[in-house]
Amino acid sequence: MNTIDQAPFHEPLYVKGTFNGWGDDTPMMYMGNGCYQAIVCFSADLHHFKISDQQGSEAFSFAADKYKAVACELKQLLPLIPAKGIGNDLTFMAPETGLYTLSVYASDESVEIVIEAGGENLDSEPNRELFNASFSVVADQGQVVGKGRTVLEPEPLFEALAISVEQSAPFVFGDNIDGYFDGVTHGYVASGKYRHKQGWYLGAMASFVDGVLNDKTSAPEARIYPYGVTHAFSNGSDDNIEETFMLFSGQQSRQRSAAVRVRADKPATLAIAPQLNLAIDSSSVTAFEGGVVYSLANELRQPGTPSFIALCANRAFGFKETTFDETPDLKDKLHLSGHHVKPLLTSTEPQTEMTIYMAFAESEAEAISQAKALVDNDGVSIHLQQVYDMLTHSYVWTSDREYNRALMWAKASGKVFVSTEFGKGIWAGLPWFKDCWGRDSFIAVPGITLVNGDFEDAKTIIDNFASMQLSDESSVNFGRIPNRVTSLTNIIYNTTDGTPWMVREIWDYLRYSGDKDYAAAIYPVVQTYIAGIEKHYLDEHGLMTHRDPDTWMDAKLEGKLPWSARGTRANDIQALWYTSLLVAVELAKLTDDVQGSEHYQKMAEQVRVSFQNLFWDHEQQKLADRLYTDDQRDLQVRSNQLMTVTVPFDNGLLEKAIGAKVVKNAVSELLLPWGIMSLSQHDPIFHPYHANRNEYHKDAAYHNGTIWGWNAGFTVSSLIGYGYADFAYQLTKNLSEQILYLGHRGAMSENLDAFLNEQGGLTPTGTYAQAWSVSEFTRNGYQDYIGFKPEMLSGKIVLAPCLPSAWQQFDAELRFGESNALLVSYQHNEQGLQCFELQYKSHNSVQLELHLMAKDKAKYQLLINADELPAEVKFDPANTSVTVNGQCRDLVLVQPSFVPVMGDLSFAEPNHSLAFPVLQGQHVLQQQVERADLALAAD
């Protein structure tokens, strides 16, 4: 038996779960006699958690079952086992909101957990005097400036984008450095935390008008904006009162900061109390001119993590460290911990508005400087201007209001994931995938950076990953960029598609920017990648080989065996390999590498011929998902096949007629109105539901039926490629509703169950916010529906609109080159004519190539010289006649209609009459995987 002086484990334990974003901010204290304890404030809800060390290592990750979730009941001991995994959480349904004590008892024989109601919730006796001071303030007032032309002004745009909710709804904002605020409206307990890699800075916040709490739990309305969240109160009168929280972006300044603003119709004493993650006994507070700064005790500071928090306001204010006796709402409503600091900032004169600013920094001087600058420069106005400029730098606004809202929110949500934690990159998803994944980053680059005109961000992300390319020729990962960067010392290379996605986006960046100097600089990175494939992964057909789990369908049973085996050659991997070779051809030409150009062109041609011959089954008219080692086809019907017609820029991997059949096959069998399934429901290993099933672990379903939001992107692209805009737009409209009204508002989840739930609704699963989900939605709007495809290295701009009939009008500002844009205004008039007004924002000699689609979905080309701009183009889809500035012009057919091949498309429907084998037993697929002769793929 352990004694009070000897802890059972040499590693500290933590409680990590949904209540704290799976962070490290809830350590368990060793109490002696084998007992660890933590006091947690749970809301009256279902919570998932695990007990683990800080790293989540194999030996110190405790759950109650190896595979499934197990519920904890009050006052009942539950045995624990070391069980690292996904989906095997401990769960607890808190009967009421309040503090709960979690106790873990460890001995040589067992580890057990028990949860009991109650815990410390009293004012601690502090080891220092509570701070009290007053400050006079002189603050400037800024202004948010609009863009003019057809772009909405700031206030109308923000109001158009407001998502109004009357009850608790989740949201998330990012600081674009290494932190994010995950919160919910209409609450205090578990209502949100500003999180970073070591824990959290800022939690709930309370505001008061004349000493009365603005109670968010009973607020009649909350409005979620791209810049922050506003709660509206009446406080029993006709007065309008608002409280707004804003997390500021530090992308340009690398400054972490936030603001809380309270407004009232009539002058009143205004006050704000923010919850800071500082224990009163382990922090000190001092005044500076205009505010105060908290300092974390020196022994608790960690490198790279802010240890100083400066607070100030834009009005004269009093600062006081209050107590539960003085401010009982902090205990009764917010359920704050007694040992934490409780700052209260109160206006010294009646005001109609007060904003407090909080700056989080690694030095006291930096925190003070940032806080002063926020007051002096009106940080709120700067923040609003930055958000407005981000939303409108490139711009699309159509006659479909709900689509406009979803598109703008997808933009805003995409920016949440841009970080500089490991160099400039894009987090994959929140809260679990707050890492920079090579694959995810480059799938997300077009929708998060390129279509928005953020070319420098795209280039920096490429450079960051390119700098980590593996150069050891003897390594099987030679030439690859990381699959995942979890820290600057933990870089993992275990994927085959991350690097070709980067190569694809190198060319995408060059198409948008026209940066020929960069083409020469990045060419060696592409050459190294191809050399790695030639050395380790090339077969006799010129195709790229790979392990079973090394595609994006990478889930593994216990980290070893593939749930969705797709070796040795998957169809999407060959599309990426083909595209990489074509990019290499173009880069070779730009750098006068004649030998390289010929070599890569020959390789690409071999891939094209081999792919169509080996993957296309002429007899069954189906495309294989992969080839086995002996070149036999696996004809599983998966969504990946659509990438073969969308990943290559020239769409030349398959003959267009075969591509049309691929699209028809895939959407007819896989596409539901709310997303495309990752596997056909007629397949014996199809899983109709993803998580929280008794029959199987959720990773079994992950890529075997579950819907992925990002797959909708290449689905829409493939449909647009053949002119099926209205059919694609039905899916897009459903995605719009998901973005605006499902889960975290404005964001989009990683996954959905394939089938609807018992109430007929969608069930989001996986991460609550996923980068490539929203980025693909944004990309579809610009690259597919609007059809903007700049070819700056070829000296032309391609505009190939394929418009839903619901769009009677749109205005667009489409970025390319250095600070230039194509301005487009479109109307569909009563006579059925499509009318375009086209001009460049700045003078440019680039030719405009306009593609127009006839009524039968055939596509035609119209060339417009730069000296003809601005131009008015009128096109009649019925008779394919066109005028430019009133003059008739000839059209050139560039793609015939494939309607005779594809016909009328329709969505698949869930077939509940099928007897799905995976629901008829326990761990059906797992048993198959364990029995199969599959190579271990441990990394």
ABEGO torsion letter per residue (X at the ends): XBBAABBABABBBBBBBAAAGGBAABBBBBAEGGBBBBBBBBBBBBBBBBBBBAAGBAAABBBABAABBBBBBBGBBBBBBBBBEBGABBBBBBABBEBBBBBBBBBAABBBBBBBBEEBABBBBBABBBBBBBBBBBBBBBBBBBAEEABBBAAAAAAAABBBBABBBBBBBBAGBABBBBBBBGBABGAEBBBBAAEBABBBBBBBBGGBBBBAAABABBBBBAAEBBBBBAGGBABBBBBBBBBBBAAAAGBBBBBBBBBBABBBBBBBBBBBBBBAAABBBBBBBGEBBBBBBAAABBBGBBABBBBBBABBBBBBBBBAAABAAAAAAAGBBAABBBBBBBBABBBABBBBBBBBBABAAAAAAAAAAAAAAGAAAAAAAAAAAAAAABBBBBABAAAAAAAAAAAAAAAAABBAAAEBBBBABOAABBBBBAAAAAAAAAAAAAAAGBAAAAAAAAAAAAAABBABAABAABGBBBABBABAABBBABBAAAAAAAAAAAAAAAAAAGBAAAAAAAAAAAAAAAAAAAAAABBAAGBBBBBAAABABABBBGGABBABBAOABBAAAAAAAAAAAAAAAAAAAAAGBAAAAAAAAAAAAAAAAAAAAAABBAAAGBBBABBBAAGBBBABBBAAAAAAAAABAAGAABBAAAAAAAAAAAAAAABBAAEBBABBAABAABBABBBGBAABBAAAAAABGBBBAAAAAAAAAAAAAAGBAAAAAAAAAAAAAAAAABEBBGBBBABBBABBBAAGBBBBBEBABBAAAAAAAAAAAAAAAAGBBBBAAAGBBBBBBBBBAABABBBBBBBBEBGBBBBBBBBBBAAGBBBBBBBBABBBABBBBBBBBBAAGBBBBBBBBAAAOBBBBBBBAAAGBBBBGGBBBBBBBABBBAAAAAEBBBBBBBBAABBBAAAABBGAAAAAAAABBBBBABX
